[in-house]
Amino acid sequence: MHDILKRHAVFVLRDAGFSLAEIAKQAKVSTATVKRILNEEPITELPQETTSDVGRPSIVRPFEAQVRTILNEDPDLPSVEILHRLRQAKYAGGKTALYELIRELRPTITRPMVRFEGLAGEFSQHDFGMVRVKYETGKIEPIIFFASRLKWSRWTHVVIVPGQSVEPLVRALLLGFQSFGGVPLVAVFDNPTTIVISRDGDKIEWNQTFGQVALDFRFAPELCYPAMANQKGSVENLVGWVKGSFFKVRRFHDRDDMERQLAQWHEEVNIKRPSRATNVPPATRIEEERKRLRALAFDPKEYALRFPIFVGPTGWVEFRKIRYSMPPEAINMPGTLFLYQDRVKIQVKQHQAEHPRIPANGSVSSRLEHTAAGLAQVSGKRAKLYYQRQRLLELGETAEAFLTELVHARPRTWAHDVERLFDSLQGVGPERMVSAMRGALEKKLYGAEYVIDLLQETLWK
């Protein structure tokens, strides 16, 4: 993942007119590497992650601890000497694999980067913040916010978010870009675990969903280097400034009042109040900066986040504790879930399905054509019966309560009722079926015929 986004950053900087030397300095690679990357095809999509570990075991990995010990004692020891020592320790692998491991483990000295003011359209800063707000009602609420700021003009945008997972981060980030009027070259983050899975020096494993956003919107993500105060300061100061100029100096009646005042605060700090850094309001400089920003490739409201998924053996995709049905032909296949704000789209090779993001029953979304196709794939009378019952159970708590009463009221004949209910479901859909089951429960009528009668009554209303 690190190599892919590093290559992406090279293309972004080159498109912006940076020289090869400038790109090499910014991306922390050699000029030769920059030239090689620019001769490759631009990156537009991240490769899918795989969960398979199939392959020959590494010959060199069992010696990793010994290599670490040697380098801790003498970081500058030549690789050939390390190879000599490991040969004495029964290492039988090739030198190329060992040299790659040595390059990975050898500690490097990174000089602190002294960053001066960014140029127009060059940098934006982004970070999460947390604060406890006490309303005038006496209620105390922990608030998480995501702050974004253009470094040159100081234009600022803040969004109150439900958490620090990747989706709130991306949604807030894109709203920040929209407020800016476009996308800068580089977006700087303070190493949030949301987007950084792991980091070892300059070797970064990015969150795959966030990585795809960087590719789609053509910005180069950059992380503050841990423990480097001159890099972290401006990002951290952004959060402290938002707390000190908004949350800690205003009084709010309730959450709605806080949201209203935040909208007013945006106008105040961006249009009316001079920035301490520039002595003019950000609005004075934003038009000049917007000339250097790139247009958003997608409307943030319509942008879909991508997540790798797998269709289980029963034809379901589970995502964030909600199950979505897929056609039986997609069973046991990997695919991609496209997460919109109000819906999901699942793509598995040529098979595709759309569902409401939050189904009516809160936990399961089943398309009727998938249910019917799944039944056709089931062999055996008993297996078909329990398949039908399971599809009815997945309608939610009301269906489970009704079927429980039905089985106990008609222990010998409930199978016929289930078949009739399943057939009716194909015609009326889940919402009407649940409504009719609820009516039957209220009247303590436990049989398929009562549910069907209630369905007929609602049909004529």
ChimeraX attribute file (.defattr): number of C-alpha atoms within 10 A of each C-alpha:
attribute: neighborCount
match mode: 1-to-1
recipient: residues
	/A:1	15
	/A:2	14
	/A:3	11
	/A:4	15
	/A:5	23
	/A:6	20
	/A:7	21
	/A:8	24
	/A:9	25
	/A:10	25
	/A:11	23
	/A:12	20
	/A:13	23
	/A:14	16
	/A:15	10
	/A:16	13
	/A:17	10
	/A:18	15
	/A:19	12
	/A:20	19
	/A:21	14
	/A:22	14
	/A:23	21
	/A:24	19
	/A:25	12
	/A:26	14
	/A:27	18
	/A:28	13
	/A:29	14
	/A:30	14
	/A:31	17
	/A:32	11
	/A:33	14
	/A:34	21
	/A:35	13
	/A:36	11
	/A:37	16
	/A:38	15
	/A:39	8
	/A:40	10
	/A:41	9
	/A:42	14
	/A:43	16
	/A:44	13
	/A:45	13
	/A:46	15
	/A:47	10
	/A:48	13
	/A:49	11
	/A:50	8
	/A:51	6
	/A:52	6
	/A:53	7
	/A:54	6
	/A:55	6
	/A:56	6
	/A:57	9
	/A:58	10
	/A:59	13
	/A:60	20
	/A:61	13
	/A:62	11
	/A:63	16
	/A:64	14
	/A:65	10
	/A:66	15
	/A:67	21
	/A:68	17
	/A:69	11
	/A:70	16
	/A:71	18
	/A:72	14
	/A:73	9
	/A:74	11
	/A:75	14
	/A:76	12
	/A:77	13
	/A:78	11
	/A:79	17
	/A:80	12
	/A:81	10
	/A:82	17
	/A:83	19
	/A:84	12
	/A:85	15
	/A:86	18
	/A:87	12
	/A:88	9
	/A:89	11
	/A:90	9
	/A:91	17
	/A:92	11
	/A:93	14
	/A:94	11
	/A:95	15
	/A:96	10
	/A:97	13
	/A:98	23
	/A:99	16
	/A:100	12
	/A:101	17
	/A:102	19
	/A:103	11
	/A:104	13
	/A:105	17
	/A:106	18
	/A:107	15
	/A:108	12
	/A:109	7
	/A:110	9
	/A:111	7
	/A:112	11
	/A:113	12
	/A:114	7
	/A:115	8
	/A:116	7
	/A:117	10
	/A:118	13
	/A:119	13
	/A:120	20
	/A:121	24
	/A:122	21
	/A:123	22
	/A:124	28
	/A:125	21
	/A:126	27
	/A:127	22
	/A:128	23
	/A:129	20
	/A:130	15
	/A:131	13
	/A:132	12
	/A:133	20
	/A:134	17
	/A:135	16
	/A:136	11
	/A:137	9
	/A:138	10
	/A:139	10
	/A:140	12
	/A:141	13
	/A:142	9
	/A:143	16
	/A:144	16
	/A:145	22
	/A:146	25
	/A:147	22
	/A:148	30
	/A:149	24
	/A:150	27
	/A:151	21
	/A:152	21
	/A:153	28
	/A:154	25
	/A:155	25
	/A:156	23
	/A:157	27
	/A:158	25
	/A:159	21
	/A:160	18
	/A:161	18
	/A:162	12
	/A:163	15
	/A:164	18
	/A:165	13
	/A:166	18
	/A:167	21
	/A:168	18
	/A:169	25
	/A:170	21
	/A:171	19
	/A:172	23
	/A:173	22
	/A:174	23
	/A:175	19
	/A:176	26
	/A:177	23
	/A:178	16
	/A:179	16
	/A:180	25
	/A:181	18
	/A:182	20
	/A:183	27
	/A:184	25
	/A:185	21
	/A:186	20
	/A:187	21
	/A:188	21
	/A:189	22
	/A:190	21
	/A:191	18
	/A:192	17
	/A:193	14
	/A:194	15
	/A:195	20
	/A:196	18
	/A:197	13
	/A:198	13
	/A:199	15
	/A:200	10
	/A:201	13
	/A:202	12
	/A:203	12
	/A:204	17
	/A:205	17
	/A:206	21
	/A:207	16
	/A:208	21
	/A:209	17
	/A:210	21
	/A:211	23
	/A:212	21
	/A:213	19
	/A:214	21
	/A:215	21
	/A:216	16
	/A:217	19
	/A:218	24
	/A:219	23
	/A:220	24
	/A:221	21
	/A:222	20
	/A:223	16
	/A:224	19
	/A:225	19
	/A:226	12
	/A:227	8
	/A:228	12
	/A:229	13
	/A:230	15
	/A:231	19
	/A:232	18
	/A:233	12
	/A:234	17
	/A:235	24
	/A:236	18
	/A:237	12
	/A:238	20
	/A:239	20
	/A:240	13
	/A:241	12
	/A:242	18
	/A:243	16
	/A:244	12
	/A:245	12
	/A:246	16
	/A:247	19
	/A:248	13
	/A:249	8
	/A:250	11
	/A:251	15
	/A:252	17
	/A:253	13
	/A:254	17
	/A:255	13
	/A:256	10
	/A:257	12
	/A:258	19
	/A:259	14
	/A:260	11
	/A:261	17
	/A:262	18
	/A:263	13
	/A:264	11
	/A:265	18
	/A:266	16
	/A:267	15
	/A:268	13
	/A:269	20
	/A:270	21
	/A:271	17
	/A:272	15
	/A:273	15
	/A:274	17
	/A:275	16
	/A:276	9
	/A:277	13
	/A:278	13
	/A:279	9
	/A:280	17
	/A:281	21
	/A:282	24
	/A:283	19
	/A:284	16
	/A:285	16
	/A:286	21
	/A:287	13
	/A:288	14
	/A:289	23
	/A:290	18
	/A:291	13
	/A:292	17
	/A:293	18
	/A:294	18
	/A:295	16
	/A:296	16
	/A:297	12
	/A:298	12
	/A:299	11
	/A:300	19
	/A:301	12
	/A:302	11
	/A:303	18
	/A:304	20
	/A:305	20
	/A:306	21
	/A:307	18
	/A:308	17
	/A:309	19
	/A:310	19
	/A:311	23
	/A:312	17
	/A:313	12
	/A:314	15
	/A:315	21
	/A:316	23
	/A:317	23
	/A:318	15
	/A:319	14
	/A:320	6
	/A:321	10
	/A:322	15
	/A:323	19
	/A:324	25
	/A:325	25
	/A:326	30
	/A:327	21
	/A:328	22
	/A:329	16
	/A:330	22
	/A:331	17
	/A:332	14
	/A:333	14
	/A:334	19
	/A:335	20
	/A:336	18
	/A:337	23
	/A:338	18
	/A:339	18
	/A:340	18
	/A:341	16
	/A:342	11
	/A:343	14
	/A:344	20
	/A:345	18
	/A:346	24
	/A:347	19
	/A:348	20
	/A:349	11
	/A:350	7
	/A:351	13
	/A:352	15
	/A:353	16
	/A:354	17
	/A:355	18
	/A:356	15
	/A:357	19
	/A:358	16
	/A:359	17
	/A:360	14
	/A:361	15
	/A:362	13
	/A:363	17
	/A:364	23
	/A:365	24
	/A:366	20
	/A:367	18
	/A:368	17
	/A:369	13
	/A:370	18
	/A:371	21
	/A:372	16
	/A:373	14
	/A:374	20
	/A:375	17
	/A:376	11
	/A:377	10
	/A:378	13
	/A:379	9
	/A:380	7
	/A:381	9
	/A:382	11
	/A:383	12
	/A:384	17
	/A:385	17
	/A:386	14
	/A:387	18
	/A:388	22
	/A:389	20
	/A:390	14
	/A:391	18
	/A:392	20
	/A:393	18
	/A:394	18
	/A:395	22
	/A:396	17
	/A:397	13
	/A:398	20
	/A:399	23
	/A:400	17
	/A:401	14
	/A:402	23
	/A:403	23
	/A:404	13
	/A:405	17
	/A:406	21
	/A:407	17
	/A:408	11
	/A:409	14
	/A:410	13
	/A:411	10
	/A:412	9
	/A:413	12
	/A:414	18
	/A:415	18
	/A:416	13
	/A:417	20
	/A:418	22
	/A:419	17
	/A:420	17
	/A:421	21
	/A:422	22
	/A:423	13
	/A:424	17
	/A:425	20
	/A:426	15
	/A:427	11
	/A:428	13
	/A:429	13
	/A:430	23
	/A:431	13
	/A:432	16
	/A:433	25
	/A:434	23
	/A:435	17
	/A:436	23
	/A:437	27
	/A:438	19
	/A:439	18
	/A:440	21
	/A:441	21
	/A:442	10
	/A:443	10
	/A:444	12
	/A:445	17
	/A:446	22
	/A:447	25
	/A:448	21
	/A:449	14
	/A:450	18
	/A:451	26
	/A:452	19
	/A:453	13
	/A:454	18
	/A:455	20
	/A:456	12
	/A:457	11
	/A:458	12
	/A:459	10
	/A:460	6
	/A:461	5
